[in-house]
Amino acid sequence: MTKYRDHLDVQGPQRQAPSIAALAVVVLVAGAIAMAISPVFVRHAEVGPFTSAFHRVFLALPLLYVWKRVESRNRPAEPDPGWTRATVLTGLFFAGVLCFWHLSILNTTIANATFLATMAPVWVMALSLCIGERVTRPMLAGLGLCVGGAGMLIGSSTALAPERLAGDLYGIGTSLFYGLYVLAIRVARRDSPPGRLMFRSSAIAAVVLAVVAALAENNWVPAGLSGVVALLLMAFVSHAGGQGMLAFSLGHLSAAFSSLVIFVEAIAAALFGWLFFDETFGPWQLLGGAAILLGLFVARPRQDRARGLGPKRRPAPVEVLW
């Protein structure tokens, strides 16, 4: 298997150069913020949930193709492994994410949809051994803090109601598919740079979503200019920008730690809800945001060997299932 120069060892961020790991964390946080504004765009898209999901990936393809071409010129000697299984799964899982996410946004409250979607790290940590990565105790502690923080951040706005049960179930489906999506990206990044992976996986997702949208809705054009602008912003900001930054970071950071940064989306979503929909952002939300940031600090990448804790020992190999 080809190892690209931005690839990180399967045991996570502990062996990554500090400057690169720090850059990856910053990029990951920026990507989470870009993805967090997507509910605003979905609400103003003026098309159905499946059609807006299709436009999100389809309209981003030209920009992603340019990224792929620039990337290829900068990596002329690196072979192309082709459309690997991990690349295909990345596209299929992301199609599932968008189907469930957009349905959840439109069938329950934004708070419920966001809170349930942020449970994706639970699935990632439960399945990380399947891709040959271990989950450390600090990561588990960070997960606990982040879940508690998300509960304080948007828990006061969440509510269980029979008429929103379907939307809440869609939110749980979102978290499952998003967890699988993160794991698939992590594996795909072992032999593919981010631009190529984003273009190919988005093309796969676009095909799947086009079929779903045609069967379920078949209404492709927004009613007004505001809908067109919302779709373009969703494609460029949330997909090419947010998901692209996630794909870059997963070449440098473990899936478990990277998945925790999804909780930054909860902070950003609460802020966007306050700015655009006059939702509450008070002391509990501030405390929840602080708990999430503390959880990320607890689970942060560490350079243990740099502190003189003994010689580096390679861990026993773990079978990779993908």
Stockholm file with secondary structure:
# STOCKHOLM 1.0

chainA/1-322         MTKYRDHLDVQGPQRQAPSIAALAVVVLVAGAIAMAISPVFVRHAEVGPFTSAFHRVFLALPLLYVWKRVESRNRPAEPDPGWTRATVLTGLFFAGVLCFWHLSILNTTIANATFLATMAPVWVMALSLCIGERVTRPMLAGLGLCVGGAGMLIGSSTALAPERLAGDLYGIGTSLFYGLYVLAIRVARRDSPPGRLMFRSSAIAAVVLAVVAALAENNWVPAGLSGVVALLLMAFVSHAGGQGMLAFSLGHLSAAFSSLVIFVEAIAAALFGWLFFDETFGPWQLLGGAAILLGLFVARPRQDRARGLGPKRRPAPVEVLW
#=GR chainA/1-322 SS CCCCTTCCCTTCGGGSCHHHHHHHHHHHHHHHHHHHTHHHHHHTSCSCHHHHHHHHHHTTHHHHHHHHHHHHHHCTTSCCCCSCHHHHHHHHHHHHHHHHHHHHHHHSCHHHHHHHHTTHHHHHHHHGGGGTCCCCHHHHHHHHHHHHHHHHHHGGGCCCCGGGHHHHHHHHHHHHHHHHHHHHHHHHTTSSCHHHHHHHHHHHHHHHHHHHHHHHTCCCSCSSHHHHHHHHHIIIIIIIIIIHHHHHHTTTSCHHHHHHTHHHHHHHHHHHHHHHHCCCCCHHHHHHHHHHHHHHHHTCCCCGGGGTCCCCCCCCCCCCCC
#=GC SS_cons         CCCCTTCCCTTCGGGSCHHHHHHHHHHHHHHHHHHHTHHHHHHTSCSCHHHHHHHHHHTTHHHHHHHHHHHHHHCTTSCCCCSCHHHHHHHHHHHHHHHHHHHHHHHSCHHHHHHHHTTHHHHHHHHGGGGTCCCCHHHHHHHHHHHHHHHHHHGGGCCCCGGGHHHHHHHHHHHHHHHHHHHHHHHHTTSSCHHHHHHHHHHHHHHHHHHHHHHHTCCCSCSSHHHHHHHHHIIIIIIIIIIHHHHHHTTTSCHHHHHHTHHHHHHHHHHHHHHHHCCCCCHHHHHHHHHHHHHHHHTCCCCGGGGTCCCCCCCCCCCCCC
//
